[in-house]
Structure formats: C-alpha cells, structure tokens
Amino acid sequence: MPAKPTRPRVNVRRPDVMELVSAEVAVHYQSSIVEKIKDQGGKISNGNTTLLLAQDFGFCYGVERAIDLAYASRKVFPENRIFLIGEIIHNPDVNQNLRDMDIVSLPWQEIDATYDDLTPDDVVIVPAFGAPTSLMEKVEEKGCYTVDTTCGDVMKVWRRVRGYAKEGITSIIHGKANHEETRATASRALGESKDGHYLTILTLADADYLCDYLRNGGDKAAFLERFSDCYPPGFDPDIHLDKIGVANQTTMLKSETLEIQQRLAKAMTDRDGSDEKFSMFDTICGATQERQDALFEMLKTKMDLLLVVGGYNSSNTAHLVEIGEKELPTFFIRNADQIKSLEEIVHYDLHHQEEKTSAYAEVFSGKEHVIIGLTAGASCPNNLIEQTILRVFELRGSPLDFS
C-alpha cells in the first residue's frame, strides 16, 4: 500500500501574518482603560466608589497564543474550510468571534460523521486544552492541516502521565472528568500501547474514599459505581492501584490539589509502610496559581463586593469564585450586561449549576462609599473587564471619563 502523502508544514506565525493578527486581536480584546488602571496600582476611585483590580487577572500567555494562532489560521488559509475541536478557550465572546470568521466547531466528546467528512484541504485547530488522542488520530488519518494551540502547561502534564504509564503507574488525575483538558490528559495516561490506567477524582471526599480503599480494600462494585466514567475499560482497583501517581487538570484549586496529594501519600505509606509506590508532580498552571494568589492577596483588603468575570464553563474562573465567596458577596458574571441595575445582578450559581438573579443593593445600604473588587479568569479578555468597570461606575452615578 502506498504511503499516505505527508502534509507540508505550515508556519502560521509568519511575521507578516502576525502583524495583522496583533492589530485585529488588539481591536477585539485589549483595553487602554484597563492598562491605565493597572499602571496606577490596580485602584481607581471616583465619586462614591473605589474599584480594585487583582494584580493578576485575565488572559494568560497560553490563551493569547491560542487566539493568535486561530486568527492566523484564517489569514494563512483564507479559502479553506477551518474547523476547531470544541472551543478554543472557555469564553463565549471569543468563541463567537471565531464563528464569525467561519471557523466551525467539531464535537470534542466523540467522533461523529463530521470527522468522516474532513478532507486533506481542511484545517483543524486543536484548542488550548488539547484534544483526546482518538480525535487527533482521526484528524491525522484524514490528512488535514493541523494548527495545534495546546497550552505548554497542559503538555507538561501529558508528559508526566505518559511517563507513569511506561512505569506501570496508574495516574490519579485531580480534575473534572468531563472537562476537555482532563479527557485529553486521560487519553495520554493510557500510554503509547493504550494499556495504561487512570482514575479521575474531583473532590476531597473522592480522595478520602480512594484513601480508604487503598488502606482497607472494600466493595469493588461500589468503587466502580462511584467513579463510573472516571476510568478506562478494564480498570480494576484491586490490581491497578498498586502503584499510583498524581497529576491534575492544570486549572484546579492549588490548595485542594496539594491536600489530595498529601492524603494519598499518607494512605500509600499506611498501606505499604513507605511511599515508594507513590509519585506526584505539581502540574498546576502557573497563570492559574498567579490568579489565585493575587485574589488571596486582594482579599486582605476590606471590600463590599467582588465581581468575577469569565465564561461559566471556565474551570479556573470558577475556582476564583469559590475563593471569593468564602469571604464576601461574590458574583460570577459573563460580562457587564449582567449587571442590570444597582438592585439586581444576573450571575452563575456554582452550587446549583444555574444562572440566577440576585438582589445586592443591601451590600451598599447605609454606606456613602463602597469598595468593589474585580478579577477575571485566564480566558477573559480585557475588553470585557473594561466594560464591567465602566458599568459599575455608571450605575453608581459617577461615570468615568478617560478623555
């Protein structure tokens, strides 16, 4: 059988292309107002309101790179069909802009007929989260041009779990089992021969259940039922938990990942008398950690209200909300339009997994001057942050004037 022709490598980051991309991305996503506020220490006061910006917030390098490559793909391939596996990042405004550029989303959970219709002239963009190996193999089989925007921090995790597989170590992945990044990481944990194993856990309660099983064994059927959809076919907890290694979705809450590592290490030591069969590696994304640390620092300042801006399906943004709501009234919003008035705000309730409307005027009751904090996840562009800032001051009756 003749060898399949190899696609020529296409460098979409050509200087002439990136100059155009930079200008277009700046128009869509940058904000001179946000930059001015950052330059003055992340604090702005006007009239009866002070707004504080976290030291680190918004787009990270990996997100910026992914968006740049997606925009560059359309310029390098102006006539080709361009597809994107799932979403480029978890931000509805950014993904809508790509749809407006006629970049069509492919399913990321499974292969369907749309993958069969791909041709060698098509371009497929791999999102910042990466994609499962089954999808990548299908795209390669179809001979498409591929533009891979996978974040470098995610690929570090892949290298770690591949290494675990080679050593016969089962990867314990701290993450959301149905998140794009975790699904992509789990596929790499199978190793090159596809016979590796993994178990995805989400909560400290999951970790404690696993720890108890490591120490004492238990009802295997109940174990498999609890973690259904969190392990590959053929996984047997009585066999494949002999040696384990921890990895994580890069956008998880750092403190929780560290706690899970410690509990699992203790359980393995209790079972075996040592931790020789336990491995761990800190794979929390640097940008995620910086945004969490910046919020913890900002929370040392007394504030009346915290706004967290980002896509509802953004994991790193959700963790910022979790941090904030333990200290003060915190609202998770997609954009400024959800601040309807000083009496109500439309926001996402993490605990009930639904959008709701809440009154928040009581936060300001009896106060002549209020302090509002603002942060955003790594997939939120500065233009949305700017709009939120302007909306807050407008509704407080002291609109900003940067003319």
Summary of the structure (lengths in Angstrom):
residues: 403
radius of gyration: 23.1
end to end distance: 68.4
largest distance: 80.4
contacts: 1328
relative contact order: 0.14
helix: 43%
strand: 18%
